Amino acid sequence: MSWEDQKAAAAANNSIKLEEQFVEVSGMKIYKREMVDIGKNATPSGQFLFLHGMKFSSQTWLELGTLNVTASKGYRAVAIDLPGYGKSDKPPSTLDQATFMLELLKAVDMNITKPIIVSPSMSGGYALPLLFQHPEVFAGYIPVAPAGVDQFKDDEYKNNKVFTCSIVGDKDLILGGTATAKFAQMPNGETHTLEDAGHPCYLDQPQEFHKIMYAFAKKVFGA
């Protein structure tokens, strides 16, 4: 089934509803979008937390159809506007990104049941410090050519056991190759390169991107 067909089927599912609200994190109001399947009383098979790149926001994942389709597959799907983006408050100059992420996970009830965190581009500035300082909070990590990969030593990658699925576009000449090389060093890491795709490869090749993402989720969550 094509990505457009998957989007249409999920959009036609009347039991899937969008919930939007602000949550308090590190003294800031952070905007959250969550797709909820109100027709299911069962516990979700797993949780996804979607971050975003510099030119984007949580709206990107909504418009792409990611939140709808992810919820239709039985997962909890949450996307946020990072500090200073979308509808979220601007961050203070003293903000510690790893601490912010820990508090965010608590605010969105992902501190007990661990999520897969999807982190494109600029959001690597938040996800990577968390990955190396607090790997225990991840069920899995999907880096999409995140910024900041060179700020961490090769040994830090080699010693990190978080299940990781790196996805980049073959036309991303700035961060793609570097990200692939770094995450290939992780003992529980896998790397993927999408053809005819640039830096935001999930926009250029959404069907292949999500196919890889959901296959990884089955490995991590077992469902």
Residue frames as a rotation matrix with the C-alpha (Angstrom) as fourth column:
MET 1
0.578 0.816 0.000 0.00
0.816 -0.578 0.000 0.00
0.000 0.000 -1.000 0.00
SER 2
-0.114 -0.627 0.771 1.39
0.550 -0.686 -0.476 3.40
0.827 0.370 0.423 -0.96
TRP 3
-0.838 -0.236 -0.492 2.03
0.544 -0.423 -0.724 6.05
-0.038 -0.875 0.483 1.68
GLU 4
-0.805 0.588 0.079 -0.83
-0.546 -0.786 0.291 8.16
0.233 0.191 0.954 0.31
ASP 5
-0.031 0.807 -0.589 -3.17
-0.169 0.577 0.799 5.18
0.985 0.124 0.118 0.63
GLN 6
-0.342 -0.166 -0.925 -2.00
0.811 0.446 -0.380 4.56
0.476 -0.879 -0.017 4.20
LYS 7
-0.995 -0.031 -0.094 -2.59
0.070 -0.889 -0.453 8.23
-0.069 -0.457 0.887 5.03
ALA 8
-0.509 0.859 -0.057 -6.08
-0.629 -0.326 0.706 8.13
0.588 0.395 0.706 3.53
ALA 9
0.000 0.496 -0.868 -7.02
0.283 0.833 0.476 4.96
0.959 -0.246 -0.141 5.39
ALA 10
-0.585 -0.285 -0.759 -5.81
0.797 -0.026 -0.604 6.38
0.153 -0.958 0.242 8.71
ALA 11
-0.974 0.222 0.039 -7.57
-0.224 -0.971 -0.083 9.70
0.019 -0.090 0.996 8.09
ALA 12
-0.284 0.920 -0.268 -10.82
-0.497 0.098 0.862 7.84
0.820 0.378 0.430 7.42
ASN 13
-0.351 0.089 -0.932 -10.59
0.638 0.751 -0.168 6.04
0.685 -0.654 -0.321 10.76
ASN 14
0.245 0.590 0.769 -13.06
-0.118 -0.769 0.628 7.94
0.962 -0.245 -0.119 12.95
SER 15
0.871 0.075 -0.485 -11.67
0.435 0.340 0.834 6.42
0.228 -0.937 0.264 16.14
ILE 16
-0.148 -0.978 -0.145 -8.35
0.988 -0.138 -0.074 8.27
0.052 -0.154 0.987 15.72
LYS 17
0.851 0.494 0.180 -8.46
0.462 -0.866 0.191 11.77
0.250 -0.079 -0.965 17.17
LEU 18
-0.167 -0.907 0.387 -5.93
0.502 -0.416 -0.758 14.57
0.848 0.068 0.525 17.51
GLU 19
0.767 0.286 -0.575 -5.29
0.642 -0.351 0.682 16.01
-0.007 -0.892 -0.452 20.96
GLU 20
-0.032 -0.761 0.648 -3.38
0.495 -0.576 -0.651 19.30
0.868 0.300 0.395 21.21
GLN 21
0.932 0.310 -0.189 -2.23
0.310 -0.404 0.861 20.97
0.191 -0.861 -0.472 24.41
PHE 22
0.224 -0.871 0.438 0.61
-0.537 -0.485 -0.690 22.75
0.813 -0.081 -0.576 26.18
VAL 23
0.734 -0.114 -0.670 2.71
0.570 0.641 0.515 20.94
0.371 -0.759 0.535 28.77
GLU 24
0.844 -0.444 0.300 4.98
-0.531 -0.766 0.362 22.61
0.069 -0.465 -0.883 31.31
VAL 25
0.722 -0.685 -0.093 8.62
0.672 0.727 -0.140 21.65
0.163 0.039 0.986 30.86
SER 26
-0.281 -0.936 -0.212 11.61
0.960 -0.269 -0.082 23.37
0.019 -0.226 0.974 32.48
GLY 27
-0.354 0.212 -0.911 9.50
0.384 -0.855 -0.348 26.46
-0.853 -0.473 0.221 33.14
MET 28
-0.845 0.053 -0.532 8.34
-0.479 -0.515 0.710 26.70
-0.236 0.855 0.461 29.51
LYS 29
0.278 0.932 0.233 5.06
-0.411 0.334 -0.848 25.99
-0.868 0.141 0.476 27.77
ILE 30
-0.820 -0.565 -0.090 5.78
-0.376 0.414 0.829 23.29
-0.431 0.714 -0.552 25.20
TYR 31
0.077 0.905 -0.419 3.20
-0.956 -0.052 -0.288 22.54
-0.282 0.423 0.861 22.53
LYS 32
-0.786 -0.289 0.546 2.27
-0.244 0.957 0.155 18.89
-0.568 -0.011 -0.823 22.09
ARG 33
0.044 0.775 -0.630 0.29
-0.989 0.125 0.084 17.09
0.143 0.619 0.772 19.42
GLU 34
-0.787 -0.245 0.567 -0.84
-0.384 0.913 -0.138 13.54
-0.484 -0.326 -0.812 20.12
MET 35
-0.283 0.684 -0.672 -2.85
-0.779 0.245 0.578 11.20
0.560 0.687 0.463 17.96
VAL 36
-0.695 0.133 0.707 -5.08
-0.554 0.528 -0.644 8.97
-0.458 -0.839 -0.293 20.05
ASP 37
-0.662 0.528 -0.531 -7.08
-0.151 0.600 0.785 5.92
0.734 0.600 -0.317 19.01
ILE 38
-0.555 0.505 0.662 -10.20
-0.830 -0.280 -0.482 6.35
-0.058 -0.817 0.574 21.15
GLY 39
0.432 0.766 -0.476 -11.63
-0.804 0.566 0.181 3.10
0.408 0.305 0.861 19.83
LYS 40
0.171 -0.468 -0.867 -9.04
0.168 0.881 -0.442 0.95
0.971 -0.070 0.229 21.54
ASN 41
0.857 0.153 0.491 -8.88
-0.447 -0.251 0.858 0.34
0.255 -0.956 -0.147 25.27
ALA 42
0.778 -0.600 -0.183 -5.77
0.622 0.777 0.096 -1.82
0.084 -0.189 0.978 25.00
THR 43
0.453 -0.738 -0.501 -2.35
0.043 -0.543 0.839 -0.54
-0.891 -0.401 -0.214 25.99
PRO 44
0.767 -0.208 -0.608 -0.45
-0.640 -0.330 -0.694 0.79
-0.056 0.921 -0.386 22.95
SER 45
0.883 -0.462 -0.078 2.13
0.420 0.854 -0.307 -1.55
0.209 0.239 0.948 21.44
GLY 46
-0.169 -0.948 -0.270 4.75
0.978 -0.194 0.070 1.14
-0.119 -0.252 0.960 21.98
GLN 47
0.698 0.380 -0.607 5.37
0.408 -0.908 -0.098 4.88
-0.588 -0.179 -0.789 22.02
PHE 48
-0.021 -0.673 0.740 6.95
0.952 -0.239 -0.190 7.32
0.305 0.700 0.646 19.55
LEU 49
0.470 0.069 -0.880 8.19
0.395 -0.908 0.140 10.81
-0.789 -0.413 -0.454 20.36
PHE 50
0.325 -0.273 0.905 8.75
0.928 -0.092 -0.361 12.90
0.182 0.958 0.224 17.22
LEU 51
0.028 -0.410 -0.911 11.11
0.356 -0.848 0.393 15.88
-0.934 -0.335 0.122 17.30
HIS 52
0.826 0.354 0.440 11.77
0.531 -0.222 -0.818 18.14
-0.192 0.909 -0.371 14.31
GLY 53
-0.171 -0.917 0.360 14.34
0.983 -0.184 -0.001 20.06
0.067 0.354 0.933 12.29
MET 54
-0.740 -0.291 -0.606 15.04
0.449 -0.885 -0.124 23.80
-0.501 -0.364 0.786 12.21
LYS 55
-0.915 0.369 -0.165 12.61
-0.378 -0.635 0.673 24.66
0.144 0.678 0.721 9.42
PHE 56
-0.354 0.781 -0.514 9.83
0.068 0.570 0.819 22.48
0.933 0.255 -0.255 10.80
SER 57
-0.524 0.277 0.805 7.62
-0.849 -0.239 -0.471 21.78
0.062 -0.931 0.360 13.82
SER 58
-0.686 0.350 0.638 5.22
-0.040 0.857 -0.514 19.15
-0.726 -0.378 -0.574 15.12
GLN 59
0.303 0.825 -0.477 2.89
-0.545 -0.260 -0.797 20.31
-0.781 0.502 0.371 12.34
THR 60
-0.288 -0.521 -0.803 5.23
-0.957 0.191 0.219 18.61
0.039 0.832 -0.554 9.86
TRP 61
-0.987 -0.110 0.115 4.53
-0.126 0.982 -0.141 15.15
-0.097 -0.154 -0.983 11.27
LEU 62
-0.240 0.969 0.056 0.80
0.027 0.065 -0.998 15.90
-0.970 -0.237 -0.042 11.32
GLU 63
0.338 0.378 -0.862 0.68
-0.764 -0.424 -0.486 17.05
-0.549 0.823 0.145 7.70
LEU 64
-0.564 -0.640 -0.522 2.88
-0.820 0.510 0.261 14.20
0.099 0.575 -0.812 6.52
GLY 65
0.403 0.804 -0.438 0.42
-0.643 0.589 0.490 11.74
0.651 0.084 0.754 8.02
THR 66
-0.509 -0.740 -0.440 2.95
-0.184 0.593 -0.784 10.17
0.841 -0.318 -0.438 10.38
LEU 67
-0.804 0.203 0.559 0.90
-0.583 -0.079 -0.809 10.74
-0.120 -0.976 0.182 13.54
ASN 68
0.223 0.971 -0.082 -2.30
-0.961 0.204 -0.188 9.29
-0.166 0.120 0.979 12.05
VAL 69
0.412 -0.080 -0.907 -0.70
-0.491 0.820 -0.296 6.23
0.768 0.567 0.299 10.51
THR 70
-0.682 -0.726 -0.082 1.42
-0.277 0.360 -0.891 5.52
0.677 -0.585 -0.447 13.58
ALA 71
-0.559 0.566 0.606 -1.67
-0.750 -0.035 -0.660 5.62
-0.353 -0.823 0.445 15.81
SER 72
0.439 0.783 -0.441 -3.57
-0.896 0.417 -0.151 3.41
0.066 0.461 0.885 13.36
LYS 73
0.069 -0.522 -0.850 -0.85
-0.297 0.803 -0.517 0.79
0.953 0.288 -0.100 13.78
GLY 74
0.694 0.369 -0.618 -1.46
0.404 0.511 0.759 0.64
0.596 -0.776 0.206 17.52
TYR 75
-0.345 -0.873 -0.346 1.32
0.877 -0.168 -0.451 2.94
0.335 -0.459 0.823 18.73
ARG 76
0.610 0.392 -0.688 1.09
0.621 -0.777 0.107 6.09
-0.493 -0.492 -0.717 20.79
ALA 77
-0.048 -0.591 0.805 2.26
0.931 -0.318 -0.178 8.99
0.361 0.741 0.566 18.61
VAL 78
0.693 0.184 -0.697 3.40
0.530 -0.785 0.320 12.27
-0.488 -0.591 -0.642 20.18
ALA 79
-0.023 -0.698 0.716 5.07
0.861 -0.377 -0.341 15.23
0.508 0.609 0.610 18.47
ILE 80
0.433 0.118 -0.894 6.24
0.706 -0.660 0.255 18.43
-0.560 -0.742 -0.369 20.11
ASP 81
0.748 -0.319 0.582 7.37
0.163 -0.762 -0.627 21.89
0.643 0.564 -0.519 19.11
LEU 82
0.018 -0.831 -0.555 10.89
0.956 0.176 -0.233 22.27
0.292 -0.527 0.798 20.50
PRO 83
0.279 0.085 -0.956 11.64
0.654 -0.746 0.125 25.42
-0.703 -0.660 -0.264 22.54
GLY 84
-0.366 -0.400 -0.840 11.59
-0.184 -0.854 0.487 28.50
-0.912 0.333 0.239 20.34
TYR 85
-0.986 0.050 -0.161 9.75
-0.147 0.218 0.965 26.76
0.084 0.975 -0.207 17.49
GLY 86
-0.450 0.885 -0.118 6.11
0.562 0.384 0.733 26.51
0.694 0.264 -0.670 16.49
LYS 87
0.434 0.751 0.498 3.90
-0.029 -0.540 0.841 27.44
0.901 -0.379 -0.213 19.43
SER 88
0.485 -0.298 -0.822 6.39
0.835 0.436 0.335 26.64
0.258 -0.849 0.461 22.20
ASP 89
0.956 -0.176 -0.234 8.07
-0.029 -0.852 0.522 29.23
-0.291 -0.493 -0.820 24.41
LYS 90
0.513 -0.858 -0.023 11.58
-0.324 -0.169 -0.931 30.43
0.795 0.486 -0.364 23.67
PRO 91
0.579 -0.337 -0.743 14.26
0.700 0.673 0.240 28.75
0.419 -0.659 0.625 25.77
PRO 92
0.916 -0.386 -0.112 16.44
-0.227 -0.727 0.648 30.54
-0.332 -0.568 -0.753 28.32
SER 93
0.467 -0.815 -0.344 20.11
-0.711 -0.115 -0.694 30.88
0.526 0.569 -0.633 27.44
THR 94
-0.389 -0.632 0.670 20.94
-0.917 0.339 -0.213 28.53
-0.093 -0.697 -0.711 30.31
LEU 95
0.645 0.760 0.075 18.80
-0.749 0.649 -0.136 25.64
-0.152 0.031 0.988 29.07
ASP 96
-0.585 -0.732 0.350 20.42
-0.638 0.681 0.360 22.22
-0.501 -0.013 -0.865 29.44
GLN 97
-0.220 0.552 -0.804 19.10
-0.906 0.190 0.378 20.08
0.361 0.812 0.458 26.59
ALA 98
-0.654 -0.057 -0.754 19.48
0.040 0.993 -0.109 16.70
0.756 -0.101 -0.647 28.28
THR 99
-0.915 0.341 -0.213 17.70
0.212 -0.042 -0.976 17.92
-0.342 -0.939 -0.034 31.42
PHE 100
-0.442 0.775 -0.451 14.95
-0.830 -0.544 -0.122 19.41
-0.340 0.320 0.884 29.27
MET 101
-0.327 0.296 -0.897 14.45
-0.615 0.654 0.440 16.08
0.717 0.696 -0.032 27.51
LEU 102
-0.867 0.001 -0.498 14.24
0.336 0.739 -0.584 14.19
0.367 -0.674 -0.641 30.81
GLU 103
-0.749 0.611 -0.257 11.60
-0.068 -0.457 -0.887 16.59
-0.659 -0.647 0.384 32.07
LEU 104
-0.391 0.597 -0.701 9.77
-0.920 -0.234 0.314 16.42
0.024 0.767 0.641 28.74
LEU 105
-0.633 0.115 -0.765 9.54
-0.134 0.958 0.255 12.63
0.762 0.264 -0.591 28.94
LYS 106
-0.859 0.345 -0.379 7.94
0.472 0.245 -0.847 12.96
-0.199 -0.906 -0.373 32.37
ALA 107
-0.630 0.618 -0.471 5.54
-0.437 -0.783 -0.443 15.66
-0.642 -0.074 0.763 31.17
VAL 108
-0.123 0.578 -0.807 4.26
-0.967 0.115 0.229 13.49
0.225 0.808 0.545 28.31
ASP 109
0.499 0.364 0.786 4.17
-0.690 0.716 0.106 10.29
-0.525 -0.595 0.609 30.41
MET 110
0.804 -0.317 -0.503 7.05
-0.223 0.624 -0.749 8.57
0.551 0.714 0.431 28.63
ASN 111
-0.036 -0.854 0.519 9.34
-0.920 -0.174 -0.350 8.23
0.389 -0.490 -0.780 31.63
ILE 112
0.054 0.103 0.993 8.01
-0.644 0.764 -0.045 4.82
-0.764 -0.637 0.108 32.68
THR 113
0.565 0.136 0.813 7.24
0.495 0.733 -0.467 3.17
-0.660 0.667 0.347 29.33
LYS 114
-0.293 -0.842 -0.453 10.21
0.087 -0.496 0.864 4.10
-0.952 0.214 0.218 27.17
PRO 115
0.749 0.609 -0.261 9.67
-0.156 -0.222 -0.963 5.57
-0.644 0.761 -0.071 23.70
ILE 116
-0.012 -0.674 0.738 11.39
0.983 0.129 0.134 5.43
-0.185 0.727 0.661 20.35
ILE 117
0.329 0.043 -0.943 12.63
0.124 -0.992 -0.002 8.99
-0.936 -0.116 -0.332 19.80
VAL 118
0.363 -0.138 0.922 12.71
0.931 0.087 -0.354 10.21
-0.031 0.987 0.160 16.19
SER 119
0.449 -0.342 -0.825 15.22
0.288 -0.819 0.496 13.03
-0.846 -0.461 -0.269 15.82
PRO 120
0.549 -0.243 0.800 15.87
0.817 -0.046 -0.574 14.84
0.176 0.969 0.173 12.54
SER 121
0.162 -0.488 0.858 18.53
0.485 -0.718 -0.500 17.47
0.859 0.497 0.120 11.92
MET 122
-0.224 -0.297 0.928 18.57
-0.423 -0.828 -0.367 20.32
0.878 -0.475 0.060 14.48
SER 123
0.689 0.604 0.401 16.81
-0.611 0.187 0.769 18.23
0.389 -0.775 0.498 17.10
GLY 124
0.423 -0.654 -0.627 20.01
0.471 0.750 -0.464 16.24
0.774 -0.100 0.626 17.47
GLY 125
-0.457 -0.583 0.671 21.05
-0.213 -0.662 -0.719 19.04
0.863 -0.472 0.179 19.79
TYR 126
0.086 0.570 0.817 18.45
-0.987 -0.063 0.147 17.69
0.136 -0.819 0.558 22.20
ALA 127
0.899 0.407 -0.164 18.40
-0.397 0.913 0.091 13.97
0.186 -0.017 0.982 21.46
LEU 128
0.359 -0.826 -0.435 22.14
0.102 0.498 -0.861 13.28
0.928 0.265 0.263 21.29
PRO 129
-0.499 -0.523 0.691 23.01
-0.643 -0.311 -0.700 14.67
0.581 -0.793 -0.181 24.74
LEU 130
0.318 0.693 0.647 20.17
-0.931 0.357 0.076 12.55
-0.178 -0.627 0.758 26.11
LEU 131
0.827 0.000 -0.562 21.40
-0.267 0.879 -0.394 9.49
0.494 0.477 0.727 24.21
PHE 132
0.029 -0.944 -0.329 24.87
0.145 0.330 -0.933 9.65
0.989 -0.020 0.146 25.70
GLN 133
-0.662 -0.249 0.706 24.01
-0.594 -0.400 -0.698 10.94
0.456 -0.882 0.117 29.17
HIS 134
-0.353 0.644 0.678 20.84
-0.670 0.332 -0.664 8.91
-0.653 -0.689 0.314 29.78
PRO 135
-0.738 0.035 -0.674 20.64
-0.576 0.489 0.655 5.97
0.352 0.872 -0.341 27.35
GLU 136
-0.940 0.340 -0.016 18.40
0.292 0.783 -0.549 4.14
-0.174 -0.521 -0.836 29.79
VAL 137
-0.344 0.868 -0.359 15.39
-0.212 -0.444 -0.871 6.30
-0.915 -0.223 0.336 28.85
PHE 138
-0.304 0.169 -0.938 15.30
-0.948 -0.148 0.281 5.10
-0.091 0.974 0.205 25.23
ALA 139
0.511 0.383 0.769 13.41
-0.124 0.919 -0.375 2.10
-0.850 0.096 0.517 23.89
GLY 140
0.130 -0.498 0.857 15.02
0.941 0.335 0.052 2.99
-0.313 0.800 0.512 20.58
TYR 141
0.039 -0.217 -0.975 16.41
-0.027 -0.976 0.216 5.91
-0.999 0.018 -0.044 18.62
ILE 142
0.373 0.088 0.924 15.80
0.901 0.204 -0.383 6.93
-0.222 0.975 -0.004 15.01
PRO 143
-0.082 -0.467 -0.880 18.29
0.112 -0.882 0.458 9.67
-0.990 -0.061 0.124 14.09
VAL 144
0.644 0.291 0.707 17.64
0.737 0.010 -0.676 11.34
-0.204 0.957 -0.208 10.74
ALA 145
-0.011 -0.795 0.606 20.95
0.731 -0.420 -0.538 13.04
0.683 0.437 0.586 9.95
PRO 146
0.824 0.405 -0.397 20.95
0.565 -0.524 0.638 14.83
0.050 -0.749 -0.660 13.31
ALA 147
0.472 -0.653 0.593 23.14
-0.243 -0.743 -0.624 17.85
0.848 0.150 -0.509 13.95
GLY 148
0.437 -0.372 0.819 25.93
-0.894 -0.279 0.350 17.46
0.098 -0.885 -0.454 16.47
VAL 149
0.988 -0.017 -0.155 27.11
0.024 0.999 0.046 13.92
0.154 -0.049 0.987 15.74
ASP 150
0.274 -0.961 0.030 30.74
0.298 0.056 -0.953 15.09
0.914 0.270 0.302 15.64
GLN 151
0.171 -0.169 0.971 30.53
-0.742 -0.671 0.014 16.41
0.649 -0.722 -0.240 19.19
PHE 152
0.696 0.115 0.709 30.79
-0.606 0.623 0.495 12.90
-0.385 -0.774 0.503 20.59
LYS 153
-0.299 -0.953 -0.054 33.76
-0.887 0.257 0.384 10.55
-0.352 0.163 -0.922 20.49
ASP 154
-0.172 0.170 -0.970 33.82
-0.678 0.694 0.241 7.29
0.715 0.699 -0.004 18.55
ASP 155
-0.904 -0.221 -0.365 34.15
0.086 0.742 -0.664 5.35
0.418 -0.632 -0.652 21.81
GLU 156
-0.688 0.717 0.117 30.88
-0.467 -0.314 -0.827 6.87
-0.556 -0.623 0.550 23.03
TYR 157
0.126 0.706 -0.697 29.12
-0.986 0.168 -0.008 5.45
0.111 0.688 0.717 19.99
LYS 158
-0.321 -0.358 -0.877 30.86
-0.409 0.887 -0.212 2.08
0.854 0.291 -0.432 20.28
ASN 159
-0.968 -0.130 -0.215 29.89
0.136 0.452 -0.882 1.73
0.212 -0.882 -0.420 23.94
ASN 160
-0.551 0.832 0.059 26.26
-0.739 -0.454 -0.497 2.83
-0.387 -0.317 0.866 23.61
LYS 161
-0.958 0.117 0.261 23.85
0.165 0.971 0.171 -0.11
-0.233 0.207 -0.950 23.43
VAL 162
-0.174 0.935 -0.307 20.63
-0.340 -0.350 -0.873 1.72
-0.924 -0.047 0.379 22.57
PHE 163
-0.140 0.241 0.960 18.79
0.812 0.583 -0.028 0.16
-0.567 0.776 -0.278 19.62
THR 164
-0.140 -0.072 -0.988 19.36
-0.220 -0.970 0.101 2.68
-0.965 0.231 0.120 16.85
CYS 165
0.150 0.266 0.952 18.07
0.875 0.413 -0.253 3.03
-0.460 0.871 -0.171 13.29
SER 166
-0.370 -0.386 -0.845 19.82
-0.013 -0.908 0.420 5.77
-0.929 0.166 0.331 11.33
ILE 167
0.289 0.503 0.815 18.01
0.876 0.206 -0.437 6.97
-0.387 0.840 -0.381 8.18
VAL 168
-0.237 -0.401 -0.885 19.52
-0.049 -0.905 0.423 9.48
-0.970 0.144 0.194 5.75
GLY 169
0.874 0.485 -0.021 18.99
-0.004 -0.036 -0.999 10.60
-0.485 0.874 -0.029 2.16
ASP 170
0.291 -0.813 0.504 21.61
0.883 0.432 0.186 9.87
-0.369 0.390 0.844 -0.47
LYS 171
0.223 -0.171 0.960 21.52
0.636 -0.721 -0.276 13.53
0.739 0.672 -0.052 -1.56
ASP 172
0.997 0.049 0.055 22.23
-0.014 -0.598 0.801 14.82
0.072 -0.800 -0.596 1.94
LEU 173
0.405 -0.913 0.041 25.85
0.467 0.168 -0.868 15.83
0.786 0.371 0.494 1.39
ILE 174
0.086 -0.343 0.935 26.15
-0.590 -0.774 -0.229 17.81
0.803 -0.532 -0.269 4.63
LEU 175
-0.124 -0.054 0.991 25.20
-0.980 0.161 -0.114 15.43
-0.154 -0.985 -0.073 7.43
GLY 176
0.745 0.613 -0.264 24.15
-0.654 0.750 -0.101 12.17
0.136 0.247 0.959 5.77
GLY 177
0.408 -0.653 -0.638 27.51
-0.045 0.683 -0.729 10.47
0.912 0.326 0.249 5.38
THR 178
-0.581 -0.643 0.499 28.84
-0.489 -0.214 -0.846 11.59
0.650 -0.735 -0.190 8.74
ALA 179
0.031 0.695 0.719 25.72
-0.992 0.108 -0.062 10.42
-0.120 -0.711 0.693 10.55
THR 180
0.822 0.284 -0.494 25.82
-0.416 0.892 -0.178 7.02
0.389 0.352 0.851 8.85
ALA 181
-0.001 -0.926 -0.377 29.48
-0.045 0.377 -0.925 6.50
0.999 0.016 -0.042 9.78
LYS 182
-0.597 -0.221 0.771 28.91
-0.713 -0.294 -0.637 7.47
0.368 -0.930 0.018 13.40
PHE 183
0.194 0.791 0.580 25.81
-0.946 0.306 -0.102 5.36
-0.258 -0.529 0.808 14.04
ALA 184
0.600 -0.056 -0.798 27.27
-0.414 0.831 -0.370 2.36
0.684 0.553 0.476 12.20
GLN 185
-0.490 -0.872 -0.014 29.67
-0.368 0.221 -0.903 2.05
0.790 -0.438 -0.429 15.13
MET 186
-0.206 0.473 0.857 26.90
-0.977 -0.049 -0.208 1.36
-0.057 -0.880 0.472 17.63
PRO 187
-0.928 -0.284 0.241 26.62
-0.292 0.956 0.002 -2.34
-0.231 -0.069 -0.970 18.58
ASN 188
-0.375 0.869 0.322 22.82
0.648 0.494 -0.580 -2.32
-0.663 -0.009 -0.749 18.24
GLY 189
-0.118 0.262 -0.958 22.71
-0.389 -0.900 -0.198 0.13
-0.914 0.350 0.208 15.35
GLU 190
-0.045 0.105 0.993 21.44
0.863 0.505 -0.015 -0.21
-0.504 0.856 -0.113 11.80
THR 191
-0.460 -0.177 -0.870 21.83
-0.148 -0.951 0.271 2.32
-0.876 0.254 0.411 9.00
HIS 192
0.137 0.582 0.802 19.70
0.850 0.346 -0.396 3.07
-0.508 0.736 -0.447 5.95
THR 193
-0.718 -0.331 -0.612 20.19
-0.046 -0.855 0.516 5.40
-0.695 0.399 0.599 2.99
LEU 194
0.288 0.919 0.268 17.15
0.428 0.127 -0.895 6.40
-0.856 0.373 -0.357 0.95
GLU 195
-0.568 -0.488 0.663 17.60
0.787 -0.086 0.611 6.97
-0.241 0.869 0.433 -2.78
ASP 196
-0.426 0.345 0.836 16.64
0.507 -0.674 0.537 10.29
0.749 0.653 0.112 -4.36
ALA 197
0.703 0.628 -0.335 16.20
0.615 -0.300 0.729 11.89
0.357 -0.718 -0.597 -0.96
GLY 198
0.032 -0.662 0.749 17.74
-0.041 -0.749 -0.661 14.98
0.999 -0.009 -0.051 0.60
HIS 199
-0.837 -0.454 0.305 18.24
-0.268 -0.145 -0.952 16.11
0.476 -0.879 -0.001 4.18
PRO 200
-0.345 0.773 0.531 14.55
-0.780 0.078 -0.621 15.80
-0.522 -0.629 0.576 5.20
CYS 201
-0.919 -0.174 -0.355 14.41
-0.369 0.696 0.616 12.33
0.140 0.697 -0.704 3.64
TYR 202
-0.674 0.732 0.098 11.08
0.477 0.533 -0.699 11.54
-0.564 -0.424 -0.709 5.30
LEU 203
0.118 0.703 -0.701 9.49
-0.303 -0.647 -0.699 14.19
-0.946 0.295 0.137 3.05
ASP 204
-0.274 -0.332 -0.903 11.21
-0.941 -0.102 0.324 13.01
-0.200 0.938 -0.284 -0.13
GLN 205
-0.524 0.053 -0.850 10.63
-0.327 0.909 0.258 9.28
0.786 0.414 -0.459 0.37
PRO 206
-0.231 0.464 0.855 7.86
-0.970 -0.176 -0.167 8.94
0.073 -0.868 0.491 2.97
GLN 207
0.757 0.574 -0.314 6.82
-0.562 0.816 0.136 5.41
0.334 0.074 0.940 2.04
GLU 208
0.287 -0.734 -0.616 10.30
0.235 0.677 -0.697 3.95
0.929 0.055 0.367 2.39
PHE 209
-0.574 -0.487 0.658 11.07
-0.447 -0.488 -0.750 6.03
0.687 -0.724 0.062 5.48
HIS 210
0.027 0.673 0.739 8.00
-1.000 0.014 0.024 4.84
0.006 -0.739 0.673 7.34
LYS 211
0.755 0.161 -0.636 8.45
-0.279 0.956 -0.090 1.26
0.593 0.246 0.767 6.17
ILE 212
-0.211 -0.925 -0.317 11.88
0.186 0.280 -0.942 1.25
0.960 -0.258 0.113 7.83
MET 213
-0.575 0.010 0.818 10.55
-0.680 -0.562 -0.470 3.04
0.455 -0.827 0.330 10.90
TYR 214
0.419 0.836 0.354 7.74
-0.904 0.346 0.253 0.55
0.089 -0.426 0.900 11.53
ALA 215
0.594 -0.313 -0.741 9.99
0.034 0.930 -0.366 -2.46
0.804 0.192 0.563 10.88
PHE 216
-0.552 -0.820 0.149 12.38
-0.044 -0.150 -0.988 -1.08
0.833 -0.552 0.047 13.49
ALA 217
-0.262 0.538 0.801 9.49
-0.932 -0.358 -0.064 -0.55
0.252 -0.763 0.595 15.91
LYS 218
0.756 0.543 -0.366 8.51
-0.470 0.839 0.275 -4.22
0.456 -0.036 0.889 15.58
LYS 219
0.071 -0.824 -0.562 12.06
0.306 0.554 -0.774 -5.22
0.949 -0.117 0.292 16.52
VAL 220
-0.745 -0.412 0.525 12.10
-0.266 -0.538 -0.800 -2.87
0.612 -0.735 0.291 19.51
PHE 221
-0.359 0.709 0.607 8.57
-0.932 -0.234 -0.278 -3.36
-0.055 -0.665 0.745 20.83
GLY 222
-0.938 -0.031 0.346 7.95
-0.039 0.999 -0.015 -6.87
-0.345 -0.027 -0.938 19.54
ALA 223
-0.079 0.956 0.283 4.68
0.772 0.238 -0.590 -5.75
-0.631 0.172 -0.757 17.94
